[in-house]
Amino acid sequence: MQLSPIFDVAGPGLVIGLLAFGVVFIFLLFLLIVLVEMVALQLLRWGDFKASLKAAVWMNLASTLLGLVLLWLVPALGLLGIAIAWALSVLIEWLVLMRLHPGENRRNLMLAAVANLASYGLLIVPSYLLSS
């Protein structure tokens, strides 16, 4: 009688568990980034708490969708990939801010750049460096 390896029994559950953990991790990272960028918007007096939170959520929904598509850049290019991802995030989030506060193009661009510097500096770059 041959015994089945543990992964034959635990395999499907283990895979589902790892996928669920990954989704939860990405969601928590998204929430942290929204929080950091909302605080940056508030400190730079873009809007009150509610407006800054709404802007940070919309900004990061838009940039995260593109970020998931371009996820291969960071491992393939390293820090250059992070710089490219940052620039694309700034561009996308600037467009979102322009929709929410039209007519303030320069200020919105500066705010998108500062908000992304905060989130990349506090969360993305350290995560990359720790995983290397």
C-alpha positions in Angstrom: 0.0 0.0 0.0 1.4 3.3 -1.1 0.9 6.4 1.1 0.0 9.7 -0.5 2.2 12.7 0.1 0.8 15.4 2.3 0.5 17.8 -0.6 -1.8 15.5 -2.5 -4.3 16.0 0.3 -3.4 19.5 1.3 -2.5 20.8 -2.1 -5.8 22.3 -3.2 -6.5 23.9 0.2 -2.9 25.1 0.5 -3.1 26.7 -3.0 -6.4 28.4 -2.2 -5.1 29.5 1.2 -1.9 31.0 -0.4 -4.0 32.8 -3.0 -6.4 34.2 -0.3 -3.4 35.4 1.7 -2.0 37.1 -1.4 -5.3 38.9 -2.0 -5.6 40.0 1.6 -1.9 41.2 1.6 -2.5 43.2 -1.6 -5.7 44.7 -0.2 -3.9 45.7 3.1 -1.1 47.3 1.1 -3.6 49.2 -1.0 -5.2 50.5 2.2 -1.8 51.6 3.6 -1.0 53.4 0.4 -4.4 55.1 0.4 -3.8 56.2 4.0 -0.3 57.5 3.3 -1.4 59.5 0.2 -4.6 60.8 1.9 -2.4 62.2 4.8 -0.1 63.7 2.2 -3.0 65.4 0.4 -4.4 66.7 3.7 -1.0 68.0 4.9 -0.7 69.9 1.6 -4.2 71.3 2.1 -5.7 69.7 -1.1 -9.0 69.1 0.7 -10.6 68.1 3.9 -10.6 64.5 5.3 -13.5 63.3 3.2 -12.3 64.9 -0.1 -8.7 63.7 0.5 -9.8 60.2 1.3 -12.1 60.1 -1.8 -9.2 61.4 -4.0 -6.7 58.9 -2.6 -9.0 56.0 -3.2 -9.8 57.0 -6.8 -6.1 57.8 -7.5 -5.0 54.5 -6.3 -7.7 52.5 -7.9 -6.7 53.9 -11.2 -2.9 53.5 -10.7 -3.2 50.1 -9.2 -5.1 48.8 -12.2 -2.2 49.9 -14.5 0.3 48.7 -11.9 -1.1 45.2 -12.0 -0.8 45.1 -15.7 2.8 46.3 -15.6 3.8 44.2 -12.6 6.6 42.6 -14.5 8.6 45.8 -14.7 9.9 45.8 -11.2 11.4 42.3 -11.1 12.8 42.7 -14.6 14.2 46.2 -14.2 14.8 46.5 -10.4 15.0 50.1 -9.1 14.5 51.4 -12.7 11.2 49.6 -12.8 10.2 51.2 -9.5 11.1 54.7 -11.0 9.1 53.9 -14.1 6.1 52.7 -12.0 6.4 55.8 -9.8 6.3 58.1 -12.9 3.3 56.3 -14.4 1.5 56.5 -11.0 2.2 60.2 -10.8 0.8 60.7 -14.3 -2.3 58.6 -13.7 -3.0 60.1 -10.3 -2.5 63.6 -11.6 -5.2 62.9 -14.2 -7.5 61.8 -11.4 -6.8 64.9 -9.4 -7.4 67.1 -12.4 -10.9 65.5 -12.7 -11.6 66.2 -9.1 -10.1 69.7 -9.0 -10.0 71.1 -12.5 -8.0 74.2 -13.3 -5.2 73.5 -10.8 -2.9 71.5 -13.1 0.5 72.4 -11.7 -0.7 72.1 -8.1 -2.4 68.7 -8.8 0.8 67.5 -10.5 2.9 68.5 -7.5 0.5 66.9 -5.1 0.4 63.6 -7.1 4.2 63.6 -7.1 4.5 64.3 -3.4 1.8 61.7 -2.5 3.6 59.1 -4.5 7.0 60.0 -3.1 5.5 59.4 0.3 3.9 56.1 -0.5 6.8 54.8 -2.5 9.3 56.0 0.0 7.5 54.5 3.0 6.1 51.3 1.5 7.2 50.3 -2.0 11.0 50.9 -2.0 11.5 49.4 1.5 9.4 46.3 0.5 11.5 45.9 -2.6 14.8 46.3 -0.8 13.8 43.9 1.9 12.7 41.3 -0.6 16.0 41.5 -2.6 
